[in-house]
Amino acid sequence: MEISPYRPYPLLRSGHLQTLLVGVVYGYRPPHQVDSITIPLPDGDSLVVHEELGQSHNGSQLLAHDAPLAILIHGLGGDHSSPYLQRVAFELRQAGLRVWRVDLRGSGLGMKLAWRPAHAGASGDLAAVVQAAQERYPQALVHIAGFSLSGNILLKMLGEAGSQTAHTQIELSRIGSATAIAPPVDLHECAVNMERLSRRPYTRYYLKVLAEQVQERRDFWPQWKQIPEGGQLKTIRQFDSRYTAPLCGFDSAEHYYTEASARDWMASITTPTTLLVDRHDPIVTVKSFDPARLNLKSTQLILTSHGGHMGYFGLDSSGRLIRWMEHFVINHLLNKALGSR
């Protein structure tokens, strides 16, 4: 099916407005039923994925064992219940795809199953999800979509697997496609960008969400209680220095950014991969996506304008207001999944 190019809503031709609106207009949450599956991780933690059961007038819709499987992964501070993830999952399931929504380590229903937090370089966690999917549905092709932070995780995993550096337990040939939306592939650059004065609203938002998660984890996990609270955090870099780096085994925030960034792994990606990046994204800078760093035989870079970070409030071909990013992901995955059968 054809995907219309992005046309921003006329009154929202601003990356900042588009991005800010995401946190204000959540949109509808479709009805759903899920089967929650716990996936153990090599270090003893676990995470949870949620398989859509589907709805019809007769109840659950059964799928064939070889039905394509779409794996959707949320961004920083979110979980499987993030509204955009629910809407995309619902539409894909209605169209006949099997769908897994992932709670990254320590997120959503997995909060009490993992003391370590998720981080941008947690490619091993995603590989565990892919391995579980391939074992559970050995006849199905897997299609993966990562949003924002998880887009970096996805690209890093594919690059490491493509270079045979890691993740030999997964079968790359059974990953039919990958889609990364607004991935922060250069975490150093992203951290610098977020420290600009004009980015303070986003920093405050993320730090508020993260602070709530920190408190929840401090109440449950002794490893979090051992970290001194210290003064008020003002930047994402400070948060990563205090929490992410020490809890995830990095020497510092800078060490974490170097080790976790997908930028230097993208040239090794052999899986058919699509990157959706906006020129006016106030969080992820477009200069991080130098075509010279991509394997252009496998990777397509789609650049849009005035969509912001995960915003993309736009117009369809008939002039109706739509959330174009979700429209793109749904139709792109359906084209990849159903076109390959």
C-alpha angles and dihedrals in degrees: 000000000000119000115212116228116257115273113182119225104265095239092047104056090138129094090214095052092046092051096045091049091060090068092048106041107048096170129208125324112218122223114266146167121208141188108219115217124193115217118197118222125215094250095056099264121111137207133202133235125191120216116206112235095194130223135247135156087267095048128254118018113227119220130207117257090247095052109131113262120221117200114200122192126193130226134246113317094006135100140192090297095060104133097236090051092051093050095047091046092050094052094046092049091048088053092055105266124129107236133202120190111199128218102206115228110299094007131113113340089355095067093101093042099061130040092188115078125233116259138187094261098048094122091144090062092054091045088056089054092049091047091051091049093050092048094046094046106025093170097052130094112227124224118189131200121187122190122211108311093018090051087067090048090052095049092046091051093049093048093048091047093044091054090044089237093127146345096057088156092075125075107233091192088065094057101091097187145344129212124192119190117200095336116187093226094167106049093181091057092043092052092050091047092051091054092064116111093242091057096058094103090059093044091051091049095050093043090052092052092045093047090057090051092047091054092049091051094044088056091054111026123057091205089067093046089058092065111088112238094222123173128335115294116235103176139038088240090060090050091051091048093052101038120003099049100047095038093049098044102259124135094226143339089272091052089049093050092050096047097040102044115108094205097100093042098056095085089062096056112117098169116098099265135181125199118200110198131165122218090218098047104138093202106039114045117224092220088073088074102070106170087221088070094053132085094234091191090069106017130073119195114205114193121195134179132232095004096115122197110329089332112107099153099172149141128273124219091278094049098256121143111253140166092247097190091061091044089052096048094046095049094038092053092045090052091049096042103039095034090059095056 
